[in-house]
Amino acid sequence: MEYPIYLDYNATTPVDPEVLEVMLPYFTSNFGNASSKIHPYGWVAEQAVEVAREQLSTLIGAKPKEIIFTSGATEAINLAIKGIFEHYTAEEQHYISCVTEHRAVLDTLKSIGQKGASITLLPVNSNGDLDLELLESSITPSTKMICLMWANNETGVIHPMDKISAIAEKYEVILFTDAVQAVGKISIDVRGIHLLALSAHKFYGPKGVGALYIRHNHHLPKPYALIEGGGQEKNYRSGTLNVPAIVGMGVAAEIASKVMSEESERLKKLRDYLEFKLMEINGTVLNSGQSKRLAHVSNVSFNGVEGEDFLRAINKHVAVSSGSACTSISPKPSHVLAAMGIDTELGRSSIRFSLGRLTTQVDIDQAVQVIKEIYQRLKE
């Protein structure tokens, strides 16, 4: 099978060969259970997990003891939100988030809303940016959490987390951030953050593993556990640890910390070139072009074509999506673009391009040529 050019790195990334090489022994010779603390097999596995914990904590500016390994970001998000909700069950609860959050966050908030929590979803402007004055004025005496993503998965828009954390600190409210698209792509500093979710497969690590950063040495509460059993991960997340995947995530984090800055500059040049070429096409619109964005992400609308047909035709040659991987081909317009005030039909014909380490200038030129030809054909 001949694969198309891959420009969907926000959906997932390939495992770095160095990451895979380090993981392999933990499937075979070093196969021990990290909870088996009475023999060398367990000791080797446990040590490997702790090394990975340190590697990951270094990437985000945390302490190793503040990293809790999970099966991925969705579990980490559920643990953060539902775990805090469970802590405050005897009190009136209010949570502040945003209409452009990932479905993993929105659906989890909906779940606690059905159990009695009050949820405020902040709007965004036409560029996808938040009104921080509105955020601050939305805080009430019963507000328990501000829940805002660091960088948007569909548009790449980066929220000003330093200013958001200052607001949270001012009112002594828990700040949780879905940093899935930010970790490994931009510099992350968890100062002022109480909870942070991330996923390995977004920065060239394996699928099926993620983490929740939980701030220590602070008076605001930590989440209650959702999974109980063996007491692993400081009782936050019981269950046998996925040692090979955790080892892989640690190495992926270490690699990201070394190449992130240079790679970001390279991808920004390619992304800007892609946008320049696409904007030459009559009928294209760049979404969120005026906002601070991730260097590798571009969201473009193509006026005058039926979105689903357009996307299917393009994906035969260039792997892209219309939004998050969860809704990569859907007749419904993106809820993110809709929140930005983008017309329904234009939203349906929008494409998210996300570049990565394997993307080249040749890839961009070939992709643009394919898109131009398909667009002109379907528009006629």
C-alpha positions, 0 to 999 in steps of 0.5 A: 500500500502506498501511503499519502503524504502525512500532514496530520501530526496533531492526530498522532506521531510515529514512534521515534526509532530511538524510542522504540529501541529503548522500549524493546528490552522491556517487552523481553529480557527486562519484562518485570513488574515494577510493583515486584519489589522483592527481586531483580526483575521488579527492581529493574522495571521500577528503576526504568519507570523512575528514570522516565518519571524524571525525564518527563518531569524535566520536560515540563519543569516539574518534580518527578514525584508530581508525575502520575502515569496513566493510559493516556490524556483522556484518562488523565483528564478524567482523573483531574476533573472527576477526581476534584469533583469527588473531593468537593462532593459536599459543596456547591461546585462551579467549573470554568472552561471554554467552548473550544476545548477538546471533547475529552474535556467537554464531555467530562465536564458534561458528566459532572454537570449531570451530577450537580456541578455548574459549568461555565463555558467561555466564548472565544473571538474570531481568532480563537482567543479568550477574553481574560477579563471575562474569565476573571469576572466569571469566578464565583465563591463556589468556583473550584477549577479553571479548566483551559487547554494550553494549545488548541488541537484544531487551530494551534492557538496558544492560550496565555497560560502565564496570565491565566495562572495568575488569575487562578492564583489570585482567587485560589482556584485550581488550574487544570490544563490539557497540554496534550498539543503543547508538551514537546512542541513549546516550552512548558513551565508548570509554575502556577499550574495545579493539574496538567494532562499530556499524552506520549503519542503526540511527541513521538512516543508510544500510544496508550500512555500519558500522565497527569502532573499533580502539583505538590506542596500546595494547600489546594486539594489533589484529585481523588482516585478513579481507579483503585486496586493495588495502590500504584502511582501514590494511590492516584491510579492503581494498576500494573504499570505499562513499563515499556510504554512509560520508558518510551515516553521518558525517552521521547520527552528527553529527545523533545527537550533537545530538539524542540527549539530548532524543530519549531523554527524549521516547522514554522518556516514550512508552515508559513510557506504552506499557508503562503501557497494556499492563500494564493488559491482564490477562495481560501481563508486562514483561520486563527492567523492573527493569534499566537499559534503552534509553529506546525499547525495551520487551519484553512477553509476552502470556500465553495466545495462540499467538505466531506467530498473534498476531504476524502479526495485529498486524503487519497494523496495527503493525510490531513483532517478536518479537526481532532482525530476523534471527528476526522471526517464528519458532516458536522462542522468543527465546534471549534470553528463554529465557536469562532463564528466561522460559517457552517458551510465554510467550517465543513470545508476546513482542513487542519494541517499539522506538520512534523519531524518527517515533513519536508519542503518536497512534501509541502510542494506536492501537497499544495499541488494536489490540493490545488488540483482537487479544489479546482476540480470540485469547485467547477 
